[in-house]
Amino acid sequence: MQSAIAKESEISIPQVNSSFMYTMACYAARYYAIKSEKEPVDLESFIKEHTEFFESSIRSSIDYYTTDDENT
């Protein structure tokens, strides 16, 4: 945990919280609305694609903050 705190201080990235996740969901919804006006968009595929990307981003961040290796 100390390593995570040190890395956060070092790069000045705010902690991910529910407000950030809500904001990202709103941006995705707005993007869907704009995109679906121009072309047919499958809602389930759109949600799956964005969920996979968001999950990948969270996992990468967790790996970064929980790895003690200074070269990471």
Backbone as XML, in Angstrom:
<?xml version="1.0"?>
<chain id="A" units="angstrom">
  <residue number="1" name="MET">
    <atom name="N" x="0.822" y="-1.200" z="0.000"/>
    <atom name="CA" x="0.000" y="0.000" z="0.000"/>
    <atom name="C" x="0.865" y="1.263" z="0.000"/>
  </residue>
  <residue number="2" name="GLN">
    <atom name="N" x="1.956" y="1.246" z="0.752"/>
    <atom name="CA" x="2.846" y="2.405" z="0.785"/>
    <atom name="C" x="3.401" y="2.696" z="-0.606"/>
  </residue>
  <residue number="3" name="SER">
    <atom name="N" x="3.697" y="1.619" z="-1.341"/>
    <atom name="CA" x="4.203" y="1.785" z="-2.698"/>
    <atom name="C" x="3.170" y="2.486" z="-3.577"/>
  </residue>
  <residue number="4" name="ALA">
    <atom name="N" x="1.912" y="2.110" z="-3.421"/>
    <atom name="CA" x="0.841" y="2.729" z="-4.212"/>
    <atom name="C" x="0.717" y="4.211" z="-3.878"/>
  </residue>
  <residue number="5" name="ILE">
    <atom name="N" x="0.811" y="4.546" z="-2.603"/>
    <atom name="CA" x="0.707" y="5.946" z="-2.190"/>
    <atom name="C" x="1.880" y="6.748" z="-2.742"/>
  </residue>
  <residue number="6" name="ALA">
    <atom name="N" x="3.068" y="6.174" z="-2.676"/>
    <atom name="CA" x="4.253" y="6.854" z="-3.202"/>
    <atom name="C" x="4.127" y="7.083" z="-4.705"/>
  </residue>
  <residue number="7" name="LYS">
    <atom name="N" x="3.652" y="6.088" z="-5.437"/>
    <atom name="CA" x="3.505" y="6.233" z="-6.890"/>
    <atom name="C" x="2.449" y="7.278" z="-7.223"/>
  </residue>
  <residue number="8" name="GLU">
    <atom name="N" x="1.362" y="7.304" z="-6.447"/>
    <atom name="CA" x="0.313" y="8.283" z="-6.706"/>
    <atom name="C" x="0.848" y="9.696" z="-6.486"/>
  </residue>
  <residue number="9" name="SER">
    <atom name="N" x="1.599" y="9.890" z="-5.422"/>
    <atom name="CA" x="2.182" y="11.202" z="-5.143"/>
    <atom name="C" x="3.182" y="11.588" z="-6.224"/>
  </residue>
  <residue number="10" name="GLU">
    <atom name="N" x="3.926" y="10.614" z="-6.679"/>
    <atom name="CA" x="4.965" y="10.849" z="-7.683"/>
    <atom name="C" x="4.395" y="11.351" z="-9.002"/>
  </residue>
  <residue number="11" name="ILE">
    <atom name="N" x="3.286" y="10.788" z="-9.443"/>
    <atom name="CA" x="2.749" y="11.156" z="-10.754"/>
    <atom name="C" x="1.505" y="12.041" z="-10.670"/>
  </residue>
  <residue number="12" name="SER">
    <atom name="N" x="1.056" y="12.334" z="-9.459"/>
    <atom name="CA" x="-0.065" y="13.249" z="-9.231"/>
    <atom name="C" x="-1.339" y="12.850" z="-9.966"/>
  </residue>
  <residue number="13" name="ILE">
    <atom name="N" x="-1.701" y="11.598" z="-9.901"/>
    <atom name="CA" x="-2.955" y="11.129" z="-10.497"/>
    <atom name="C" x="-3.977" y="10.967" z="-9.376"/>
  </residue>
  <residue number="14" name="PRO">
    <atom name="N" x="-5.142" y="11.612" z="-9.493"/>
    <atom name="CA" x="-6.140" y="11.480" z="-8.431"/>
    <atom name="C" x="-6.680" y="10.055" z="-8.352"/>
  </residue>
  <residue number="15" name="GLN">
    <atom name="N" x="-7.096" y="9.693" z="-7.177"/>
    <atom name="CA" x="-7.647" y="8.354" z="-6.954"/>
    <atom name="C" x="-8.953" y="8.212" z="-7.733"/>
  </residue>
  <residue number="16" name="VAL">
    <atom name="N" x="-9.126" y="7.057" z="-8.369"/>
    <atom name="CA" x="-10.367" y="6.787" z="-9.087"/>
    <atom name="C" x="-11.478" y="6.629" z="-8.060"/>
  </residue>
  <residue number="17" name="ASN">
    <atom name="N" x="-12.579" y="7.307" z="-8.267"/>
    <atom name="CA" x="-13.703" y="7.201" z="-7.342"/>
    <atom name="C" x="-14.999" y="7.078" z="-8.127"/>
  </residue>
  <residue number="18" name="SER">
    <atom name="N" x="-16.096" y="6.976" z="-7.401"/>
    <atom name="CA" x="-17.377" y="6.750" z="-8.066"/>
    <atom name="C" x="-17.766" y="7.924" z="-8.956"/>
  </residue>
  <residue number="19" name="SER">
    <atom name="N" x="-17.379" y="9.124" z="-8.596"/>
    <atom name="CA" x="-17.687" y="10.290" z="-9.418"/>
    <atom name="C" x="-17.013" y="10.182" z="-10.782"/>
  </residue>
  <residue number="20" name="PHE">
    <atom name="N" x="-15.765" y="9.735" z="-10.792"/>
    <atom name="CA" x="-15.036" y="9.559" z="-12.048"/>
    <atom name="C" x="-15.717" y="8.499" z="-12.908"/>
  </residue>
  <residue number="21" name="MET">
    <atom name="N" x="-16.104" y="7.378" z="-12.293"/>
    <atom name="CA" x="-16.755" y="6.305" z="-13.050"/>
    <atom name="C" x="-18.084" y="6.781" z="-13.627"/>
  </residue>
  <residue number="22" name="TYR">
    <atom name="N" x="-18.826" y="7.557" z="-12.857"/>
    <atom name="CA" x="-20.094" y="8.098" z="-13.339"/>
    <atom name="C" x="-19.847" y="9.025" z="-14.531"/>
  </residue>
  <residue number="23" name="THR">
    <atom name="N" x="-18.833" y="9.867" z="-14.428"/>
    <atom name="CA" x="-18.495" y="10.783" z="-15.519"/>
    <atom name="C" x="-18.142" y="10.011" z="-16.782"/>
  </residue>
  <residue number="24" name="MET">
    <atom name="N" x="-17.346" y="8.950" z="-16.645"/>
    <atom name="CA" x="-16.978" y="8.136" z="-17.802"/>
    <atom name="C" x="-18.209" y="7.473" z="-18.419"/>
  </residue>
  <residue number="25" name="ALA">
    <atom name="N" x="-19.125" y="7.024" z="-17.580"/>
    <atom name="CA" x="-20.355" y="6.414" z="-18.090"/>
    <atom name="C" x="-21.179" y="7.442" z="-18.868"/>
  </residue>
  <residue number="26" name="CYS">
    <atom name="N" x="-21.224" y="8.667" z="-18.370"/>
    <atom name="CA" x="-21.962" y="9.727" z="-19.068"/>
    <atom name="C" x="-21.339" y="10.040" z="-20.425"/>
  </residue>
  <residue number="27" name="TYR">
    <atom name="N" x="-20.013" y="10.096" z="-20.479"/>
    <atom name="CA" x="-19.336" y="10.332" z="-21.757"/>
    <atom name="C" x="-19.608" y="9.191" z="-22.736"/>
  </residue>
  <residue number="28" name="ALA">
    <atom name="N" x="-19.590" y="7.960" z="-22.251"/>
    <atom name="CA" x="-19.871" y="6.816" z="-23.126"/>
    <atom name="C" x="-21.303" y="6.893" z="-23.650"/>
  </residue>
  <residue number="29" name="ALA">
    <atom name="N" x="-22.240" y="7.255" z="-22.784"/>
    <atom name="CA" x="-23.640" y="7.364" z="-23.199"/>
    <atom name="C" x="-23.814" y="8.473" z="-24.237"/>
  </residue>
  <residue number="30" name="ARG">
    <atom name="N" x="-23.142" y="9.589" z="-24.025"/>
    <atom name="CA" x="-23.215" y="10.693" z="-24.986"/>
    <atom name="C" x="-22.615" y="10.273" z="-26.326"/>
  </residue>
  <residue number="31" name="TYR">
    <atom name="N" x="-21.489" y="9.582" z="-26.277"/>
    <atom name="CA" x="-20.850" y="9.090" z="-27.498"/>
    <atom name="C" x="-21.785" y="8.137" z="-28.236"/>
  </residue>
  <residue number="32" name="TYR">
    <atom name="N" x="-22.455" y="7.253" z="-27.487"/>
    <atom name="CA" x="-23.406" y="6.319" z="-28.099"/>
    <atom name="C" x="-24.533" y="7.095" z="-28.794"/>
  </residue>
  <residue number="33" name="ALA">
    <atom name="N" x="-25.063" y="8.104" z="-28.113"/>
    <atom name="CA" x="-26.166" y="8.881" z="-28.686"/>
    <atom name="C" x="-25.744" y="9.566" z="-29.984"/>
  </residue>
  <residue number="34" name="ILE">
    <atom name="N" x="-24.565" y="10.158" z="-29.982"/>
    <atom name="CA" x="-24.065" y="10.841" z="-31.184"/>
    <atom name="C" x="-23.796" y="9.841" z="-32.302"/>
  </residue>
  <residue number="35" name="LYS">
    <atom name="N" x="-23.118" y="8.755" z="-31.960"/>
    <atom name="CA" x="-22.772" y="7.747" z="-32.969"/>
    <atom name="C" x="-24.023" y="7.090" z="-33.556"/>
  </residue>
  <residue number="36" name="SER">
    <atom name="N" x="-25.021" y="6.815" z="-32.717"/>
    <atom name="CA" x="-26.217" y="6.114" z="-33.194"/>
    <atom name="C" x="-27.105" y="6.999" z="-34.068"/>
  </residue>
  <residue number="37" name="GLU">
    <atom name="N" x="-26.913" y="8.312" z="-34.022"/>
    <atom name="CA" x="-27.652" y="9.198" z="-34.924"/>
    <atom name="C" x="-27.160" y="9.050" z="-36.360"/>
  </residue>
  <residue number="38" name="LYS">
    <atom name="N" x="-25.879" y="8.723" z="-36.513"/>
    <atom name="CA" x="-25.260" y="8.651" z="-37.836"/>
    <atom name="C" x="-25.301" y="7.262" z="-38.451"/>
  </residue>
  <residue number="39" name="GLU">
    <atom name="N" x="-25.313" y="6.241" z="-37.610"/>
    <atom name="CA" x="-25.283" y="4.860" z="-38.096"/>
    <atom name="C" x="-25.918" y="3.944" z="-37.058"/>
  </residue>
  <residue number="40" name="PRO">
    <atom name="N" x="-26.441" y="2.801" z="-37.496"/>
    <atom name="CA" x="-27.011" y="1.855" z="-36.538"/>
    <atom name="C" x="-25.912" y="1.295" z="-35.627"/>
  </residue>
  <residue number="41" name="VAL">
    <atom name="N" x="-26.167" y="1.314" z="-34.326"/>
    <atom name="CA" x="-25.196" y="0.813" z="-33.354"/>
    <atom name="C" x="-25.901" y="-0.193" z="-32.454"/>
  </residue>
  <residue number="42" name="ASP">
    <atom name="N" x="-25.324" y="-1.383" z="-32.354"/>
    <atom name="CA" x="-25.873" y="-2.402" z="-31.469"/>
    <atom name="C" x="-25.516" y="-2.036" z="-30.027"/>
  </residue>
  <residue number="43" name="LEU">
    <atom name="N" x="-26.524" y="-1.776" z="-29.218"/>
    <atom name="CA" x="-26.304" y="-1.330" z="-27.844"/>
    <atom name="C" x="-25.490" y="-2.332" z="-27.030"/>
  </residue>
  <residue number="44" name="GLU">
    <atom name="N" x="-25.820" y="-3.607" z="-27.134"/>
    <atom name="CA" x="-25.106" y="-4.628" z="-26.351"/>
    <atom name="C" x="-23.625" y="-4.694" z="-26.730"/>
  </residue>
  <residue number="45" name="SER">
    <atom name="N" x="-23.330" y="-4.629" z="-28.009"/>
    <atom name="CA" x="-21.931" y="-4.641" z="-28.456"/>
    <atom name="C" x="-21.194" y="-3.395" z="-27.981"/>
  </residue>
  <residue number="46" name="PHE">
    <atom name="N" x="-21.866" y="-2.264" z="-28.053"/>
    <atom name="CA" x="-21.277" y="-1.002" z="-27.608"/>
    <atom name="C" x="-20.934" y="-1.063" z="-26.121"/>
  </residue>
  <residue number="47" name="ILE">
    <atom name="N" x="-21.871" y="-1.532" z="-25.319"/>
    <atom name="CA" x="-21.647" y="-1.641" z="-23.871"/>
    <atom name="C" x="-20.525" y="-2.623" z="-23.578"/>
  </residue>
  <residue number="48" name="LYS">
    <atom name="N" x="-20.538" y="-3.761" z="-24.260"/>
    <atom name="CA" x="-19.495" y="-4.767" z="-24.033"/>
    <atom name="C" x="-18.115" y="-4.205" z="-24.366"/>
  </residue>
  <residue number="49" name="GLU">
    <atom name="N" x="-18.005" y="-3.523" z="-25.500"/>
    <atom name="CA" x="-16.725" y="-2.947" z="-25.924"/>
    <atom name="C" x="-16.207" y="-1.938" z="-24.894"/>
  </residue>
  <residue number="50" name="HIS">
    <atom name="N" x="-17.082" y="-1.051" z="-24.433"/>
    <atom name="CA" x="-16.663" y="-0.035" z="-23.467"/>
    <atom name="C" x="-16.396" y="-0.635" z="-22.089"/>
  </residue>
  <residue number="51" name="THR">
    <atom name="N" x="-17.146" y="-1.642" z="-21.713"/>
    <atom name="CA" x="-16.911" y="-2.307" z="-20.430"/>
    <atom name="C" x="-15.566" y="-3.017" z="-20.439"/>
  </residue>
  <residue number="52" name="GLU">
    <atom name="N" x="-15.250" y="-3.695" z="-21.534"/>
    <atom name="CA" x="-13.960" y="-4.386" z="-21.639"/>
    <atom name="C" x="-12.803" y="-3.390" z="-21.588"/>
  </residue>
  <residue number="53" name="PHE">
    <atom name="N" x="-12.947" y="-2.261" z="-22.264"/>
    <atom name="CA" x="-11.895" y="-1.246" z="-22.242"/>
    <atom name="C" x="-11.720" y="-0.678" z="-20.835"/>
  </residue>
  <residue number="54" name="PHE">
    <atom name="N" x="-12.842" y="-0.366" z="-20.180"/>
    <atom name="CA" x="-12.776" y="0.209" z="-18.836"/>
    <atom name="C" x="-12.182" y="-0.794" z="-17.852"/>
  </residue>
  <residue number="55" name="GLU">
    <atom name="N" x="-12.588" y="-2.061" z="-17.969"/>
    <atom name="CA" x="-12.036" y="-3.107" z="-17.100"/>
    <atom name="C" x="-10.532" y="-3.244" z="-17.316"/>
  </residue>
  <residue number="56" name="SER">
    <atom name="N" x="-10.112" y="-3.225" z="-18.557"/>
    <atom name="CA" x="-8.689" y="-3.328" z="-18.870"/>
    <atom name="C" x="-7.914" y="-2.152" z="-18.271"/>
  </residue>
  <residue number="57" name="SER">
    <atom name="N" x="-8.472" y="-0.966" z="-18.357"/>
    <atom name="CA" x="-7.826" y="0.219" z="-17.790"/>
    <atom name="C" x="-7.698" y="0.110" z="-16.282"/>
  </residue>
  <residue number="58" name="ILE">
    <atom name="N" x="-8.747" y="-0.362" z="-15.636"/>
    <atom name="CA" x="-8.711" y="-0.522" z="-14.179"/>
    <atom name="C" x="-7.671" y="-1.559" z="-13.791"/>
  </residue>
  <residue number="59" name="ARG">
    <atom name="N" x="-7.659" y="-2.690" z="-14.486"/>
    <atom name="CA" x="-6.686" y="-3.746" z="-14.162"/>
    <atom name="C" x="-5.245" y="-3.260" z="-14.357"/>
  </residue>
  <residue number="60" name="SER">
    <atom name="N" x="-4.999" y="-2.533" z="-15.433"/>
    <atom name="CA" x="-3.652" y="-2.005" z="-15.674"/>
    <atom name="C" x="-3.243" y="-1.039" z="-14.568"/>
  </residue>
  <residue number="61" name="SER">
    <atom name="N" x="-4.166" y="-0.207" z="-14.151"/>
    <atom name="CA" x="-3.877" y="0.741" z="-13.075"/>
    <atom name="C" x="-3.616" y="0.026" z="-11.761"/>
  </residue>
  <residue number="62" name="ILE">
    <atom name="N" x="-4.399" y="-1.001" z="-11.477"/>
    <atom name="CA" x="-4.191" y="-1.771" z="-10.249"/>
    <atom name="C" x="-2.831" y="-2.441" z="-10.277"/>
  </residue>
  <residue number="63" name="ASP">
    <atom name="N" x="-2.481" y="-3.024" z="-11.417"/>
    <atom name="CA" x="-1.152" y="-3.641" z="-11.545"/>
    <atom name="C" x="-0.053" y="-2.613" z="-11.284"/>
  </residue>
  <residue number="64" name="TYR">
    <atom name="N" x="-0.219" y="-1.428" z="-11.846"/>
    <atom name="CA" x="0.797" y="-0.384" z="-11.669"/>
    <atom name="C" x="0.938" y="0.002" z="-10.192"/>
  </residue>
  <residue number="65" name="TYR">
    <atom name="N" x="-0.207" y="0.268" z="-9.548"/>
    <atom name="CA" x="-0.169" y="0.751" z="-8.170"/>
    <atom name="C" x="0.195" y="-0.315" z="-7.149"/>
  </residue>
  <residue number="66" name="THR">
    <atom name="N" x="0.041" y="-1.574" z="-7.494"/>
    <atom name="CA" x="0.328" y="-2.634" z="-6.522"/>
    <atom name="C" x="1.632" y="-3.361" z="-6.792"/>
  </residue>
  <residue number="67" name="THR">
    <atom name="N" x="2.367" y="-2.947" z="-7.812"/>
    <atom name="CA" x="3.659" y="-3.559" z="-8.114"/>
    <atom name="C" x="4.758" y="-2.757" z="-7.425"/>
  </residue>
  <residue number="68" name="ASP">
    <atom name="N" x="5.584" y="-3.454" z="-6.662"/>
    <atom name="CA" x="6.662" y="-2.781" z="-5.928"/>
    <atom name="C" x="7.901" y="-2.550" z="-6.779"/>
  </residue>
  <residue number="69" name="ASP">
    <atom name="N" x="7.938" y="-3.121" z="-7.967"/>
    <atom name="CA" x="9.099" y="-2.978" z="-8.845"/>
    <atom name="C" x="9.255" y="-1.516" z="-9.263"/>
  </residue>
  <residue number="70" name="GLU">
    <atom name="N" x="10.390" y="-0.921" z="-8.993"/>
    <atom name="CA" x="10.620" y="0.486" z="-9.315"/>
    <atom name="C" x="10.764" y="0.727" z="-10.811"/>
  </residue>
  <residue number="71" name="ASN">
    <atom name="N" x="10.996" y="-0.321" z="-11.587"/>
    <atom name="CA" x="11.149" y="-0.174" z="-13.038"/>
    <atom name="C" x="9.819" y="-0.185" z="-13.763"/>
  </residue>
  <residue number="72" name="THR">
    <atom name="N" x="8.729" y="-0.400" z="-13.045"/>
    <atom name="CA" x="7.420" y="-0.482" z="-13.672"/>
    <atom name="C" x="6.814" y="0.882" z="-13.836"/>
  </residue>
</chain>
